[in-house]
Amino acid sequence: MLLYYTDVSKLDINQAHHAVSLERLEKTARYIHQKDKKLSIGAELLLKYSLNQIGISNPVFDHDKYGKPFLGNHPHVHFNLSHSEDYVACAVTDSPVGVDIEHIQDAELDIARHYFFGSEYKHIQNSPRQERAFFQFWVLKESYMKMTGLGFRMALDEFSIDINNSSRDKGARIRVKTRNENTGGLELADKQPEFGVWSVAGDEYMLAVCSEGKINQEANSKPNSKPNSKPNLISLDDLLRETERETMEIKSQHQRGI
């Protein structure tokens, strides 16, 4: 799996607009605030950067019946995007995947009390850092919802996240419970997805990924690349440099009639 995030707060939209799709530009034009424009353009730049790492330089984007985007010309490659405040995140792998990044700020714990499961809310209450715990559950839940392809079409009472911190040597074990259609209760799903969750950007953001496949391996990555289970920060300079190089290469191929 490729898992990247980057700070787009200093992104020059005029410098980057040539590197994104017409659809993205049209979508961005509808935004009022510059921050939203930067996040939207930055998300596609990071996606193209990620795809280029596995040799995909000509992505053709399409959408499924729920509106989740996918690669029409590379259906075996799955990706997902997220953004919050100044950062965007991208996950690319060979299985259905969801990613979420959130800026850690003052949390309304009443949200957890009203919309999270009792076990989740209790976990947050018992945590010495309640705001951090709140956003940990938030990104884990949203990454799962996005992985399924339903997003917020999935009711929050249809599943819960279980975090078991008893295994100190291996870290927390994260599992999902889903509703049993026969009993109406929540039970551990027979087929468990894999989860990963990290605090990033100086502990100011929480990032989570959920996938049907392994998250600690790079799928279809470059030769001799090492497996990586942690999100990698990509500098804005590297992102733009790679995008510019790819754009020039595509123009060169068109000029040569390739």
Secondary structure, DSSP 4 states (H G I P E B T S, - for coil): -EEEEEE-TT--HHHHGGGS-HHHHHHHHT--SHHHHHHHHHHHHHHHHHHHTTT--S--EEE-TTS-EEETT-TT-EEEEEEETTEEEEEEESS-EEEEEEE-----HHHHHHHS-HHHHHHHHTSSSHHHHHHHHHHHHHHHHHHHT-GGGS-GGGEEEEEE---TTT--EEEEEEE-TTT-SEEE-SSPPEEEEEEETTTTEEEEEEESS-SSS-TT--TTPPP--S-EE--HHHHHHHHHHHHHHHHHHHHTT-
